[in-house]
Each structure stands twice: as C-alpha cells, then as structure tokens.
Amino acid sequence: MADCFTCLSSLCGGAGKRLPGGEGENGRSHPPVAAVKSAVKAAKLGDVDALLSLINTHGHDVCDAGDPDFFNYTPLHAAAGAGKDAVVQFLLERTNGVGSTATRVIRVDPKSSTEETPLLMAARGKHRACSELLLAAGADRGAHTNYNKKTAGNWVEEMGI
C-alpha cells in the first residue's frame, strides 16, 4: 500500500482537501493540498518568504509533502530541479530542537512517483550548488528513477563533484 504522501489526484485534489491517510511520517498530520501546491510553486520560484509564511500557517509538513497532481514532487524537489540553492538551503535547515538534539524535519531523499529524488533533479539539471548542499545533508548518491538506471552519483560525477 502506498504511503500517505502518495495518493491519486482524484482522491485528494482541491482546495481545503487534505492528503489521505490521516497522519503522515512521525505522526504528523497532512497539510491541505492547496498549501502543498503553493509551497511547491514557491520553491520552484525561489520564494523563501512565501515558504516561511506557509510554514508559519501550516507547519513544516507543508514543505515535506508532495503535490499529488505533479509527480508527488515536494518543495525540495522543485527547488533542486530549478537550481534554487537558497531555497534548498532554507529547507534543509528546518529542524526541531536545538544543537545536538536538533532533527531535520524535511526529508533529504523524498521520492516522487517516478522515484526521483531532489539530488537526481539537481544533478541532472547541472545545478552544482544545490547538488553540493544535498550531498552535504546526506542525500543518496545511489538513487535512481524507475525509468532510468543512471544514479544521482553518475550525474554528480559528470559535474566533477
């Protein structure tokens, strides 16, 4: 069964609707689909202020859920694929706690419906700064899509990283 971040658009599209499945990872509830779509758009455009506003309104989950109508891309996918390194850094810095007890609240390697990760998207787009930020955060170099066996590491190596 698909996890609750993955859903059919016919089940969850529309303003005010929430992604199905009740609670998400770590017992967190899902944000409204419209908010997730806004977060993905803001990330793609490089709008950190809009992302911060969405986080303040809906919590960090708005930046960790995928858009069910757009390959289940998260804001991190969108920012990495568009080469928006300031947004990638902003998202990767979102944590709960302080110092050694801090835990990242945005997944580094979320997978789209085609198993793309943000690192794959950044590296394939030759976005060096985004790729370096994701690698420093522990992104999986071995990740590959379900339609191409070329790994994130292969793409990264082509950039000389």
C-alpha positions as CSV (number, residue, x, y, z in Angstrom):
1,M,0.0,0.0,0.0
2,A,1.3,3.4,-0.9
3,D,2.3,5.7,1.9
4,C,0.1,8.7,2.8
5,F,2.4,11.1,0.9
6,T,1.5,9.3,-2.3
7,C,-2.1,9.5,-3.5
8,L,-4.2,9.6,-6.6
9,S,-5.2,13.1,-7.6
10,S,-8.8,12.1,-7.9
11,L,-8.8,11.2,-4.2
12,C,-7.3,14.4,-2.8
13,G,-7.3,17.3,-5.3
14,G,-8.9,20.6,-4.5
15,A,-8.7,23.5,-2.0
16,G,-9.3,22.6,1.6
17,K,-8.7,18.9,1.0
18,R,-6.1,17.0,2.9
19,L,-3.9,14.2,1.7
20,P,-5.5,10.9,2.7
21,G,-4.2,8.7,5.4
22,G,-4.7,10.8,8.5
23,E,-1.2,11.2,9.9
24,G,2.0,11.3,8.0
25,E,5.5,10.5,8.9
26,N,6.3,10.7,12.6
27,G,2.6,11.0,13.5
28,R,2.3,14.4,11.9
29,S,-0.9,15.4,10.2
30,H,-1.1,16.3,6.5
31,P,-1.4,19.9,5.3
32,P,-4.1,21.0,2.8
33,V,-3.3,20.0,-0.8
34,A,-3.7,23.7,-1.8
35,A,-1.0,24.7,0.7
36,V,1.3,21.9,-0.6
37,K,0.8,23.1,-4.2
38,S,1.6,26.7,-3.1
39,A,4.8,25.5,-1.4
40,V,6.0,23.6,-4.4
41,K,5.3,26.7,-6.6
42,A,7.1,29.0,-4.2
43,A,10.1,26.7,-4.0
44,K,10.3,26.5,-7.8
45,L,10.2,30.3,-8.0
46,G,12.8,30.7,-5.2
47,D,10.4,32.5,-2.9
48,V,11.7,31.8,0.7
49,D,9.3,34.4,2.2
50,A,6.3,32.6,0.8
51,L,7.6,29.2,2.1
52,L,8.2,30.7,5.6
53,S,4.6,32.1,5.6
54,L,3.2,28.7,4.6
55,I,5.3,27.0,7.3
56,N,4.0,29.5,9.9
57,T,0.5,28.8,8.8
58,H,0.5,25.1,8.2
59,G,3.7,23.8,9.9
60,H,6.8,22.2,8.4
61,D,4.8,19.4,6.8
62,V,3.7,21.7,4.1
63,C,7.3,21.6,2.8
64,D,7.7,17.8,3.3
65,A,4.5,16.6,1.5
66,G,4.3,16.0,-2.2
67,D,2.0,17.6,-4.8
68,P,-0.4,14.7,-5.7
69,D,-1.1,16.3,-9.1
70,F,2.6,16.9,-10.0
71,F,4.5,13.6,-9.7
72,N,4.3,13.9,-5.9
73,Y,7.1,16.4,-6.0
74,T,8.0,18.1,-2.7
75,P,9.2,21.7,-2.5
76,L,12.7,20.3,-2.1
77,H,12.3,18.5,-5.5
78,A,11.0,21.8,-7.1
79,A,13.8,23.9,-5.7
80,A,16.6,21.4,-6.5
81,G,15.3,20.9,-10.1
82,A,15.1,24.7,-10.6
83,G,18.5,25.4,-9.2
84,K,17.2,27.5,-6.3
85,D,20.1,26.9,-3.9
86,A,18.8,29.5,-1.3
87,V,15.5,27.6,-1.1
88,V,17.3,24.2,-0.9
89,Q,19.5,25.5,2.0
90,F,16.4,27.0,3.7
91,L,14.5,23.7,3.5
92,L,17.5,21.6,4.7
93,E,18.0,23.9,7.7
94,R,14.4,23.4,9.0
95,T,14.8,21.5,12.3
96,N,13.1,20.7,15.5
97,G,15.2,21.2,18.6
98,V,18.5,23.0,19.2
99,G,22.1,21.9,18.9
100,S,22.9,18.2,19.2
101,T,19.2,17.4,19.8
102,A,18.1,19.1,16.5
103,T,16.4,16.8,14.0
104,R,15.7,17.8,10.4
105,V,12.0,18.0,9.6
106,I,12.3,18.0,5.8
107,R,13.4,14.7,4.3
108,V,16.6,14.9,2.2
109,D,15.6,12.0,-0.1
110,P,11.8,12.1,-0.7
111,K,10.9,10.1,-3.8
112,S,8.5,11.3,-6.4
113,S,6.0,9.0,-8.2
114,T,8.8,8.2,-10.6
115,E,11.3,7.7,-7.7
116,E,13.2,10.9,-8.4
117,T,15.0,12.5,-5.5
118,P,15.9,16.1,-5.2
119,L,19.6,15.2,-5.7
120,L,18.7,13.5,-9.0
121,M,16.8,16.5,-10.2
122,A,19.6,19.0,-9.1
123,A,22.4,16.9,-10.6
124,R,20.6,16.1,-13.9
125,G,19.9,19.9,-14.2
126,K,23.6,20.6,-13.5
127,H,22.8,22.7,-10.5
128,R,26.1,22.4,-8.7
129,A,25.3,24.4,-5.6
130,C,22.0,22.6,-5.0
131,S,23.8,19.2,-5.5
132,E,26.5,20.1,-3.1
133,L,24.0,21.2,-0.4
134,L,22.0,18.0,-0.8
135,L,25.2,15.8,-0.7
136,A,26.4,17.6,2.5
137,A,23.0,16.9,4.0
138,G,23.4,13.1,3.3
139,A,21.5,12.7,0.0
140,D,21.7,9.2,-1.5
141,R,24.2,9.1,-4.4
142,G,22.8,5.7,-5.4
143,A,19.2,6.9,-6.0
144,H,17.8,6.4,-9.5
145,T,14.4,6.7,-11.1
146,N,12.1,3.9,-12.2
147,Y,12.7,4.9,-15.8
148,N,16.5,5.4,-15.9
149,K,19.1,3.4,-14.0
150,K,21.6,6.3,-14.1
151,T,22.2,7.2,-10.5
152,A,22.4,10.5,-8.8
153,G,26.1,9.7,-8.3
154,N,26.6,9.3,-12.0
155,W,25.0,12.7,-12.7
156,V,27.0,14.3,-9.9
157,E,30.3,12.8,-11.2
158,E,29.6,14.4,-14.6
159,M,29.8,17.8,-12.8
160,G,33.0,16.8,-11.2
161,I,31.7,16.7,-7.6
